[in-house]
Amino acid sequence: MNEEIKEKVNYCLNCKIKPCELKGCPLENHIPEMIKLLKEEKYKEAYQEISKTTVLPGVCGRICPHQKQCQGSCVRGIKGEPVSIGDLEAFTFDKANELGYSLLDCYGEIKKSNKKVAVIGGGPAGLTCAAFLAKEGIDVTIYEKYNKLGGILVHGIPDFRLPREVIDKTIEKILDLGINVKYNEILGKTITLEELKKQYDAIFLSIGANKSSKMGVEGEELPGVYGGNELLENGIYPDFTGKKVAVIGGGNVAMDCSRTIKRLGAKEVKVIYRRAEKQMPAEEKEVLEAKQEGIEFMFQNNIVKIIGDNKVEKVELIKTKLVKREGETREVPVNIENSNYQIDIDYIIMALGSQVSEEVLTLGLTLNKWGNILVDDNYQTSDKKIYAGGDLVGMKGTVAWAAKSGREAAKKILENIK
């Protein structure tokens, strides 16, 4: 253990109330227990402890919004800096790799059952659900539309934030539990729910929600306007070299898009956000790193329209002020009359959030008012043989929340099919 990690480990008070675990972490990872074992240099036991609740420690340790989750609830953070929980979680995973520990070392001998479950989608929710089913002996098959597992981890988060070797090692450990994978399988095209229902005792849907939301402003259909989610997912970009690019939004997708585009040679990248910086949903460190990379932030600005003849040429903006309305706790942005102005721009990237794709409408399952698949407390859809989780059902948009839905759905599936 190097001195930096040792200092971070010893900084933890190992307090009995465990707010980092019980209040801050969506997965309720056993954080104080893990850190205590790291202090004792019991690396295998530390990996076993964290693996009781998650199979994505190497991922979450690097990309979770720690300041809003575990570290934001840390007792030491009240009067000073919180414990570097993310770094210690990532270290635990990396140490397990270095020493050759697998999830089989954590879960012991697996007794196979004759029950079969199909998992549709190999992102965080699907991978977690598959792992927690497989460790209980369920015969699991993941159906993945691409030729690689990972979902948003591969097709949404740039490798400068999440190294590909970490994803590969994570998936390798999960598949070692005996999980089958069928690649290039697209729901509604190469496979159908009706076919799968005949073959499996249960189905878990985790195909995500990666269609970029739109603003509905004039000019949004002009060439040069792109969805941020689609750009990151497909990895196919226009030539940004020497161009001026505006990224609309304030979340991590906006940060990932802006930083990626800057690295692709854009002359200027402006992040336009209608609220104040303190209200940005993006992780603070992501915003800081974007600033350090030369990305400009235009806070309290709203888009009025996109201007151009045959392509994007300008964007008209309007200044906003923040107003707290009666009965509401969060300040809302209100346009300031006659504060309109225009700026020259070559490309506009919409990174305002995501929606489920049109294919979800064809599944015959009940949707909620936001267009997500409706599930009950057991993660069951309107078809009781079909379960769903992650962004598809409108979970909070972090990897940890998606993983939690996969884990909890696995528990309910086990209860119902055994």
Order of alpha helices (4+ residues) and beta strands (2+ residues): alpha-alpha-alpha-alpha-alpha-alpha-beta-alpha-beta-alpha-alpha-beta-alpha-beta-beta-beta-alpha-beta-alpha-beta-alpha-beta-beta-beta-beta-beta-beta-beta-beta-alpha
